[in-house]
Amino acid sequence: MKAQAPFIKRYKKNPILTKEDVPYPVATVHNAGMVKHDGRYIMLFRSHLHNGRSIIGRADSEDGFSFIVHPEPFLAPATGTIFADYEEFGIEDLRINPIENEYFLTYSAYSRHGVRIGLARTKDFESIERVALITQADLRNVVIFPVKFQGRYARLDRPHSEISPWSIWISYSPDLVHWGDSEVIMKPVPYHWDEMKIGPGAPPFKTDRGWLHIYHGVFKTMGGAVYRLGVALHDLDDPGKIIGVSDQWILQPEDPWEVSGYVPNVVFTCGAVPEKDGTLKIYWGGADTVLCAGTAVIDDLVRLCLTQSRAAL
């Protein structure tokens, strides 16, 4: 049998960013939100400080592979506001959600009260405004669709709980702050590569056949959990309807910096950039330690959802 070509082609110079590239002291560089803004690639990456808590840094690139890190962190836990109580243990795994000529940033805010999702906004990545805490505890991995559906925004999220268990939900909002009408739309499959838990990865983007969403799935082994990436396709008019979910993963830990590190055997994405030529640049944290990149053909991922699909629920 002929070997199957990888769905994601790793960049030959991975990892593209490590702690040595950061001009301030950090222990890791991983799990980055991504966007192409004014012709430049903007990366908002997570780093552990040497006390174990996380902040967000910024790096820019002309080609999407060679990044220069800004001299100061982009976002750190708030002080002196209501956000401070809920960000005191760190902010993690930021996503960049382009909506109506702005960028809405969703991030995990950790504190003694658990994990909640913070919402911030920016137009230029120079100034940033915190908007609200848009969930109760415990909830992670919020990504927002870039358009409204029947006058409402839609988001995907994952309750940080064994209830349901560890499934992807959809919720709706009139204003990006108040959310409701929540329902579970995708669950892990027993004895499958994502059987332990699943969660939203990169914000969904539009294709001719549906909204393409790259998610993460976890499988528990005798040696610990393995984080891989999968792909799902949502209906263009009704994002709560999943057209197909690939039965196989599209990326798993293989390179040394993905297999070994702060958290071994992890590839985890928070961002991907669709290009006009039909390709996709995708970015992932390797073992919660370094940042990696690769490319895929969007039509290949769509076809995978349509022709080799498993049940969503």
MIGU-435120 format. One record per residue (C-alpha): residue number from 1; residue in one letter; x, y, z. Coordinates in nm, 3 decimals, always signed. Layout:
BEGIN
+------+------+---------+---------+---------+
| resi | resn |      px |      py |      pz |
+------+------+---------+---------+---------+
|  NUM |    A |       X |       Y |       Z |
...
+------+------+---------+---------+---------+
//
This chain:
BEGIN
+------+------+---------+---------+---------+
| resi | resn |      px |      py |      pz |
+------+------+---------+---------+---------+
|    1 |    M |  +0.000 |  +0.000 |  +0.000 |
|    2 |    K |  +0.133 |  +0.341 |  -0.098 |
|    3 |    A |  +0.209 |  +0.572 |  +0.196 |
|    4 |    Q |  -0.035 |  +0.860 |  +0.235 |
|    5 |    A |  +0.111 |  +1.207 |  +0.190 |
|    6 |    P |  +0.078 |  +1.424 |  +0.504 |
|    7 |    F |  -0.214 |  +1.665 |  +0.506 |
|    8 |    I |  +0.005 |  +1.927 |  +0.673 |
|    9 |    K |  +0.354 |  +1.980 |  +0.532 |
|   10 |    R |  +0.588 |  +2.087 |  +0.809 |
|   11 |    Y |  +0.806 |  +2.392 |  +0.749 |
|   12 |    K |  +1.159 |  +2.267 |  +0.692 |
|   13 |    K |  +1.310 |  +2.511 |  +0.943 |
|   14 |    N |  +1.083 |  +2.428 |  +1.237 |
|   15 |    P |  +1.063 |  +2.534 |  +1.509 |
|   16 |    I |  +1.003 |  +2.888 |  +1.387 |
|   17 |    L |  +1.017 |  +3.047 |  +1.733 |
|   18 |    T |  +1.180 |  +2.946 |  +2.062 |
|   19 |    K |  +1.247 |  +3.113 |  +2.395 |
|   20 |    E |  +1.590 |  +3.217 |  +2.263 |
|   21 |    D |  +1.414 |  +3.444 |  +2.012 |
|   22 |    V |  +1.237 |  +3.641 |  +2.287 |
|   23 |    P |  +1.419 |  +3.952 |  +2.418 |
|   24 |    Y |  +1.275 |  +3.917 |  +2.770 |
|   25 |    P |  +1.303 |  +3.616 |  +3.006 |
|   26 |    V |  +1.057 |  +3.334 |  +2.927 |
|   27 |    A |  +1.066 |  +2.956 |  +2.963 |
|   28 |    T |  +0.851 |  +2.863 |  +2.661 |
|   29 |    V |  +0.700 |  +2.998 |  +2.337 |
|   30 |    H |  +0.386 |  +2.825 |  +2.212 |
|   31 |    N |  +0.010 |  +2.828 |  +2.126 |
|   32 |    A |  -0.014 |  +3.143 |  +1.915 |
|   33 |    G |  -0.310 |  +3.331 |  +1.773 |
|   34 |    M |  -0.242 |  +3.431 |  +1.412 |
|   35 |    V |  -0.371 |  +3.678 |  +1.155 |
|   36 |    K |  -0.258 |  +3.854 |  +0.839 |
|   37 |    H |  -0.297 |  +4.229 |  +0.897 |
|   38 |    D |  -0.201 |  +4.496 |  +0.642 |
|   39 |    G |  +0.007 |  +4.241 |  +0.454 |
|   40 |    R |  +0.205 |  +4.130 |  +0.759 |
|   41 |    Y |  +0.162 |  +3.820 |  +0.973 |
|   42 |    I |  +0.089 |  +3.900 |  +1.336 |
|   43 |    M |  +0.152 |  +3.633 |  +1.597 |
|   44 |    L |  +0.032 |  +3.660 |  +1.958 |
|   45 |    F |  +0.205 |  +3.377 |  +2.140 |
|   46 |    R |  +0.189 |  +3.234 |  +2.490 |
|   47 |    S |  +0.495 |  +3.210 |  +2.712 |
|   48 |    H |  +0.550 |  +3.068 |  +3.057 |
|   49 |    L |  +0.741 |  +3.300 |  +3.285 |
|   50 |    H |  +0.993 |  +3.153 |  +3.525 |
|   51 |    N |  +0.727 |  +3.149 |  +3.797 |
|   52 |    G |  +0.513 |  +2.914 |  +3.582 |
|   53 |    R |  +0.244 |  +3.168 |  +3.492 |
|   54 |    S |  +0.169 |  +3.277 |  +3.135 |
|   55 |    I |  +0.173 |  +3.602 |  +2.938 |
|   56 |    I |  +0.118 |  +3.688 |  +2.571 |
|   57 |    G |  +0.394 |  +3.818 |  +2.342 |
|   58 |    R |  +0.385 |  +3.960 |  +1.990 |
|   59 |    A |  +0.593 |  +3.873 |  +1.684 |
|   60 |    D |  +0.568 |  +3.998 |  +1.323 |
|   61 |    S |  +0.668 |  +3.848 |  +0.990 |
|   62 |    E |  +0.672 |  +3.937 |  +0.621 |
|   63 |    D |  +0.650 |  +3.578 |  +0.498 |
|   64 |    G |  +0.467 |  +3.393 |  +0.778 |
|   65 |    F |  +0.772 |  +3.190 |  +0.879 |
|   66 |    S |  +1.051 |  +3.425 |  +0.992 |
|   67 |    F |  +0.928 |  +3.624 |  +1.292 |
|   68 |    I |  +1.073 |  +3.910 |  +1.495 |
|   69 |    V |  +0.953 |  +3.937 |  +1.855 |
|   70 |    H |  +0.861 |  +4.277 |  +1.999 |
|   71 |    P |  +1.078 |  +4.396 |  +2.289 |
|   72 |    E |  +0.797 |  +4.392 |  +2.547 |
|   73 |    P |  +0.506 |  +4.153 |  +2.616 |
|   74 |    F |  +0.181 |  +4.231 |  +2.434 |
|   75 |    L |  -0.062 |  +4.130 |  +2.710 |
|   76 |    A |  -0.001 |  +4.047 |  +3.075 |
|   77 |    P |  -0.244 |  +3.982 |  +3.364 |
|   78 |    A |  -0.443 |  +4.292 |  +3.449 |
|   79 |    T |  -0.392 |  +4.493 |  +3.764 |
|   80 |    G |  -0.631 |  +4.727 |  +3.942 |
|   81 |    T |  -0.946 |  +4.633 |  +3.750 |
|   82 |    I |  -1.215 |  +4.366 |  +3.772 |
|   83 |    F |  -1.010 |  +4.160 |  +3.528 |
|   84 |    A |  -0.725 |  +4.140 |  +3.781 |
|   85 |    D |  -0.909 |  +3.896 |  +4.009 |
|   86 |    Y |  -0.961 |  +3.654 |  +3.722 |
|   87 |    E |  -0.621 |  +3.686 |  +3.552 |
|   88 |    E |  -0.392 |  +3.664 |  +3.854 |
|   89 |    F |  -0.261 |  +3.316 |  +3.763 |
|   90 |    G |  -0.193 |  +3.407 |  +3.401 |
|   91 |    I |  -0.346 |  +3.443 |  +3.055 |
|   92 |    E |  -0.317 |  +3.167 |  +2.799 |
|   93 |    D |  -0.389 |  +3.037 |  +2.448 |
|   94 |    L |  -0.512 |  +3.355 |  +2.280 |
|   95 |    R |  -0.711 |  +3.344 |  +1.955 |
|   96 |    I |  -0.739 |  +3.634 |  +1.709 |
|   97 |    N |  -1.093 |  +3.662 |  +1.571 |
|   98 |    P |  -1.138 |  +3.912 |  +1.282 |
|   99 |    I |  -1.485 |  +4.065 |  +1.300 |
|  100 |    E |  -1.616 |  +4.380 |  +1.126 |
|  101 |    N |  -1.281 |  +4.555 |  +1.066 |
|  102 |    E |  -1.159 |  +4.479 |  +1.418 |
|  103 |    Y |  -0.981 |  +4.194 |  +1.589 |
|  104 |    F |  -1.145 |  +4.041 |  +1.892 |
|  105 |    L |  -0.905 |  +3.849 |  +2.112 |
|  106 |    T |  -1.029 |  +3.558 |  +2.322 |
|  107 |    Y |  -0.799 |  +3.417 |  +2.588 |
|  108 |    S |  -0.808 |  +3.186 |  +2.890 |
|  109 |    A |  -0.788 |  +3.380 |  +3.215 |
|  110 |    Y |  -0.670 |  +3.169 |  +3.509 |
|  111 |    S |  -0.717 |  +3.249 |  +3.877 |
|  112 |    R |  -0.805 |  +3.088 |  +4.209 |
|  113 |    H |  -1.164 |  +3.095 |  +4.080 |
|  114 |    G |  -1.088 |  +2.865 |  +3.788 |
|  115 |    V |  -1.055 |  +2.947 |  +3.417 |
|  116 |    R |  -1.275 |  +3.197 |  +3.233 |
|  117 |    I |  -1.258 |  +3.355 |  +2.888 |
|  118 |    G |  -1.154 |  +3.716 |  +2.853 |
|  119 |    L |  -1.249 |  +3.926 |  +2.550 |
|  120 |    A |  -1.034 |  +4.215 |  +2.426 |
|  121 |    R |  -1.032 |  +4.417 |  +2.106 |
|  122 |    T |  -0.782 |  +4.594 |  +1.884 |
|  123 |    K |  -0.772 |  +4.751 |  +1.539 |
|  124 |    D |  -0.397 |  +4.783 |  +1.493 |
|  125 |    F |  -0.228 |  +4.557 |  +1.752 |
|  126 |    E |  -0.077 |  +4.871 |  +1.903 |
|  127 |    S |  -0.355 |  +4.963 |  +2.145 |
|  128 |    I |  -0.577 |  +4.705 |  +2.313 |
|  129 |    E |  -0.900 |  +4.733 |  +2.513 |
|  130 |    R |  -1.034 |  +4.467 |  +2.745 |
|  131 |    V |  -1.408 |  +4.431 |  +2.684 |
|  132 |    A |  -1.550 |  +4.170 |  +2.922 |
|  133 |    L |  -1.521 |  +3.831 |  +3.080 |
|  134 |    I |  -1.759 |  +3.637 |  +2.859 |
|  135 |    T |  -1.791 |  +3.306 |  +3.044 |
|  136 |    Q |  -1.819 |  +3.170 |  +3.390 |
|  137 |    A |  -1.571 |  +2.913 |  +3.520 |
|  138 |    D |  -1.466 |  +2.661 |  +3.397 |
|  139 |    L |  -1.450 |  +2.712 |  +3.021 |
|  140 |    R |  -1.170 |  +2.728 |  +2.761 |
|  141 |    N |  -1.085 |  +2.752 |  +2.392 |
|  142 |    V |  -1.331 |  +3.011 |  +2.259 |
|  143 |    V |  -1.321 |  +3.090 |  +1.886 |
|  144 |    I |  -1.569 |  +3.326 |  +1.718 |
|  145 |    F |  -1.701 |  +3.304 |  +1.362 |
|  146 |    P |  -1.620 |  +3.620 |  +1.162 |
|  147 |    V |  -1.979 |  +3.695 |  +1.051 |
|  148 |    K |  -2.326 |  +3.708 |  +1.204 |
|  149 |    F |  -2.589 |  +3.441 |  +1.151 |
|  150 |    Q |  -2.945 |  +3.577 |  +1.148 |
|  151 |    G |  -2.824 |  +3.885 |  +1.333 |
|  152 |    R |  -2.621 |  +3.703 |  +1.597 |
|  153 |    Y |  -2.257 |  +3.622 |  +1.651 |
|  154 |    A |  -2.161 |  +3.257 |  +1.702 |
|  155 |    R |  -1.875 |  +3.100 |  +1.892 |
|  156 |    L |  -1.735 |  +2.756 |  +1.962 |
|  157 |    D |  -1.610 |  +2.666 |  +2.308 |
|  158 |    R |  -1.528 |  +2.375 |  +2.535 |
|  159 |    P |  -1.637 |  +2.349 |  +2.899 |
|  160 |    H |  -1.329 |  +2.263 |  +3.106 |
|  161 |    S |  -1.506 |  +1.970 |  +3.265 |
|  162 |    E |  -1.558 |  +1.596 |  +3.238 |
|  163 |    I |  -1.929 |  +1.662 |  +3.201 |
|  164 |    S |  -2.054 |  +1.574 |  +2.850 |
|  165 |    P |  -1.739 |  +1.496 |  +2.834 |
|  166 |    W |  -1.491 |  +1.758 |  +2.710 |
|  167 |    S |  -1.706 |  +1.837 |  +2.407 |
|  168 |    I |  -1.737 |  +2.129 |  +2.164 |
|  169 |    W |  -2.038 |  +2.356 |  +2.211 |
|  170 |    I |  -2.182 |  +2.648 |  +2.014 |
|  171 |    S |  -2.332 |  +2.965 |  +2.166 |
|  172 |    Y |  -2.483 |  +3.284 |  +2.022 |
|  173 |    S |  -2.471 |  +3.652 |  +2.113 |
|  174 |    P |  -2.624 |  +3.984 |  +2.002 |
|  175 |    D |  -2.321 |  +4.186 |  +2.115 |
|  176 |    L |  -2.019 |  +3.954 |  +2.174 |
|  177 |    V |  -2.057 |  +4.000 |  +2.551 |
|  178 |    H |  -2.382 |  +3.822 |  +2.643 |
|  179 |    W |  -2.400 |  +3.463 |  +2.523 |
|  180 |    G |  -2.669 |  +3.196 |  +2.529 |
|  181 |    D |  -2.873 |  +2.935 |  +2.339 |
|  182 |    S |  -2.580 |  +2.701 |  +2.396 |
|  183 |    E |  -2.580 |  +2.344 |  +2.270 |
|  184 |    V |  -2.328 |  +2.064 |  +2.230 |
|  185 |    I |  -2.251 |  +1.993 |  +1.864 |
|  186 |    M |  -1.949 |  +1.762 |  +1.869 |
|  187 |    K |  -1.826 |  +1.492 |  +2.107 |
|  188 |    P |  -1.523 |  +1.266 |  +2.136 |
|  189 |    V |  -1.556 |  +0.914 |  +1.997 |
|  190 |    P |  -1.474 |  +0.613 |  +2.220 |
|  191 |    Y |  -1.146 |  +0.437 |  +2.134 |
|  192 |    H |  -1.068 |  +0.696 |  +1.872 |
|  193 |    W |  -0.772 |  +0.933 |  +1.834 |
|  194 |    D |  -0.974 |  +1.210 |  +2.004 |
|  195 |    E |  -1.160 |  +0.995 |  +2.259 |
|  196 |    M |  -1.038 |  +1.170 |  +2.577 |
|  197 |    K |  -1.135 |  +1.529 |  +2.491 |
|  198 |    I |  -1.172 |  +1.770 |  +2.204 |
|  199 |    G |  -1.168 |  +2.149 |  +2.182 |
|  200 |    P |  -1.171 |  +2.437 |  +1.934 |
|  201 |    G |  -0.835 |  +2.525 |  +1.782 |
|  202 |    A |  -0.801 |  +2.799 |  +1.519 |
|  203 |    P |  -1.097 |  +3.031 |  +1.447 |
|  204 |    P |  -1.313 |  +2.890 |  +1.164 |
|  205 |    F |  -1.269 |  +3.034 |  +0.815 |
|  206 |    K |  -1.499 |  +3.027 |  +0.514 |
|  207 |    T |  -1.464 |  +2.791 |  +0.218 |
|  208 |    D |  -1.700 |  +2.723 |  -0.072 |
|  209 |    R |  -1.832 |  +2.411 |  +0.104 |
|  210 |    G |  -1.856 |  +2.536 |  +0.463 |
|  211 |    W |  -1.672 |  +2.684 |  +0.759 |
|  212 |    L |  -1.349 |  +2.491 |  +0.812 |
|  213 |    H |  -1.245 |  +2.446 |  +1.173 |
|  214 |    I |  -0.920 |  +2.288 |  +1.291 |
|  215 |    Y |  -0.963 |  +2.142 |  +1.638 |
|  216 |    H |  -0.751 |  +1.947 |  +1.885 |
|  217 |    G |  -0.821 |  +1.598 |  +2.010 |
|  218 |    V |  -0.659 |  +1.402 |  +2.291 |
|  219 |    F |  -0.598 |  +1.028 |  +2.332 |
|  220 |    K |  -0.487 |  +0.877 |  +2.662 |
|  221 |    T |  -0.208 |  +0.620 |  +2.643 |
|  222 |    M |  -0.008 |  +0.426 |  +2.902 |
|  223 |    G |  +0.265 |  +0.687 |  +2.849 |
|  224 |    G |  +0.035 |  +0.987 |  +2.895 |
|  225 |    A |  -0.195 |  +1.196 |  +2.677 |
|  226 |    V |  -0.126 |  +1.261 |  +2.307 |
|  227 |    Y |  -0.258 |  +1.584 |  +2.150 |
|  228 |    R |  -0.331 |  +1.579 |  +1.777 |
|  229 |    L |  -0.514 |  +1.803 |  +1.529 |
|  230 |    G |  -0.830 |  +1.723 |  +1.335 |
|  231 |    V |  -1.065 |  +1.912 |  +1.106 |
|  232 |    A |  -1.440 |  +1.968 |  +1.088 |
|  233 |    L |  -1.669 |  +2.142 |  +0.838 |
|  234 |    H |  -1.966 |  +2.354 |  +0.952 |
|  235 |    D |  -2.265 |  +2.459 |  +0.742 |
|  236 |    L |  -2.228 |  +2.803 |  +0.584 |
|  237 |    D |  -2.567 |  +2.928 |  +0.703 |
|  238 |    D |  -2.606 |  +2.729 |  +1.025 |
|  239 |    P |  -2.272 |  +2.690 |  +1.207 |
|  240 |    G |  -2.432 |  +2.464 |  +1.465 |
|  241 |    K |  -2.474 |  +2.202 |  +1.191 |
|  242 |    I |  -2.159 |  +2.003 |  +1.124 |
|  243 |    I |  -2.139 |  +1.867 |  +0.770 |
|  244 |    G |  -1.845 |  +1.638 |  +0.837 |
|  245 |    V |  -1.564 |  +1.556 |  +1.079 |
|  246 |    S |  -1.251 |  +1.387 |  +0.953 |
|  247 |    D |  -1.222 |  +1.036 |  +1.090 |
|  248 |    Q |  -0.842 |  +1.069 |  +1.094 |
|  249 |    W |  -0.609 |  +1.326 |  +1.239 |
|  250 |    I |  -0.427 |  +1.574 |  +1.018 |
|  251 |    L |  -0.122 |  +1.626 |  +1.243 |
|  252 |    Q |  +0.034 |  +1.438 |  +1.533 |
|  253 |    P |  +0.353 |  +1.483 |  +1.740 |
|  254 |    E |  +0.649 |  +1.345 |  +1.545 |
|  255 |    D |  +0.940 |  +1.587 |  +1.548 |
|  256 |    P |  +1.167 |  +1.581 |  +1.857 |
|  257 |    W |  +1.042 |  +1.921 |  +1.980 |
|  258 |    E |  +0.681 |  +1.797 |  +1.960 |
|  259 |    V |  +0.747 |  +1.465 |  +2.132 |
|  260 |    S |  +0.965 |  +1.601 |  +2.414 |
|  261 |    G |  +0.929 |  +1.923 |  +2.611 |
|  262 |    Y |  +0.733 |  +2.097 |  +2.884 |
|  263 |    V |  +0.429 |  +1.881 |  +2.804 |
|  264 |    P |  +0.538 |  +1.584 |  +2.589 |
|  265 |    N |  +0.351 |  +1.461 |  +2.280 |
|  266 |    V |  +0.157 |  +1.777 |  +2.198 |
|  267 |    V |  +0.069 |  +1.965 |  +1.881 |
|  268 |    F |  -0.181 |  +2.240 |  +1.965 |
|  269 |    T |  -0.308 |  +2.517 |  +1.738 |
|  270 |    C |  -0.464 |  +2.853 |  +1.815 |
|  271 |    G |  -0.424 |  +3.006 |  +1.469 |
|  272 |    A |  -0.416 |  +2.948 |  +1.095 |
|  273 |    V |  -0.408 |  +3.186 |  +0.798 |
|  274 |    P |  -0.593 |  +3.098 |  +0.473 |
|  275 |    E |  -0.414 |  +3.235 |  +0.166 |
|  276 |    K |  -0.557 |  +3.353 |  -0.167 |
|  277 |    D |  -0.384 |  +3.069 |  -0.353 |
|  278 |    G |  -0.594 |  +2.807 |  -0.172 |
|  279 |    T |  -0.330 |  +2.708 |  +0.080 |
|  280 |    L |  -0.337 |  +2.737 |  +0.455 |
|  281 |    K |  -0.056 |  +2.837 |  +0.688 |
|  282 |    I |  -0.110 |  +2.665 |  +1.021 |
|  283 |    Y |  +0.078 |  +2.724 |  +1.345 |
|  284 |    W |  +0.108 |  +2.500 |  +1.648 |
|  285 |    G |  +0.284 |  +2.472 |  +1.979 |
|  286 |    G |  +0.521 |  +2.178 |  +2.004 |
|  287 |    A |  +0.518 |  +2.009 |  +2.347 |
|  288 |    D |  +0.410 |  +2.344 |  +2.499 |
|  289 |    T |  +0.769 |  +2.459 |  +2.444 |
|  290 |    V |  +0.826 |  +2.593 |  +2.090 |
|  291 |    L |  +0.626 |  +2.723 |  +1.794 |
|  292 |    C |  +0.604 |  +2.537 |  +1.463 |
|  293 |    A |  +0.444 |  +2.605 |  +1.127 |
|  294 |    G |  +0.326 |  +2.416 |  +0.823 |
|  295 |    T |  +0.111 |  +2.442 |  +0.513 |
|  296 |    A |  -0.191 |  +2.254 |  +0.379 |
|  297 |    V |  -0.418 |  +2.265 |  +0.076 |
|  298 |    I |  -0.758 |  +2.387 |  +0.191 |
|  299 |    D |  -0.949 |  +2.175 |  -0.061 |
|  300 |    D |  -0.773 |  +1.863 |  +0.070 |
|  301 |    L |  -0.897 |  +1.934 |  +0.423 |
|  302 |    V |  -1.250 |  +2.003 |  +0.301 |
|  303 |    R |  -1.250 |  +1.682 |  +0.099 |
|  304 |    L |  -1.132 |  +1.489 |  +0.402 |
|  305 |    C |  -1.434 |  +1.610 |  +0.601 |
|  306 |    L |  -1.674 |  +1.519 |  +0.319 |
|  307 |    T |  -1.538 |  +1.179 |  +0.217 |
|  308 |    Q |  -1.387 |  +1.031 |  +0.534 |
|  309 |    S |  -1.618 |  +1.160 |  +0.804 |
|  310 |    R |  -1.716 |  +1.026 |  +1.143 |
|  311 |    A |  -2.031 |  +1.118 |  +1.336 |
|  312 |    A |  -2.011 |  +1.453 |  +1.514 |
|  313 |    L |  -2.223 |  +1.335 |  +1.808 |
+------+------+---------+---------+---------+
//
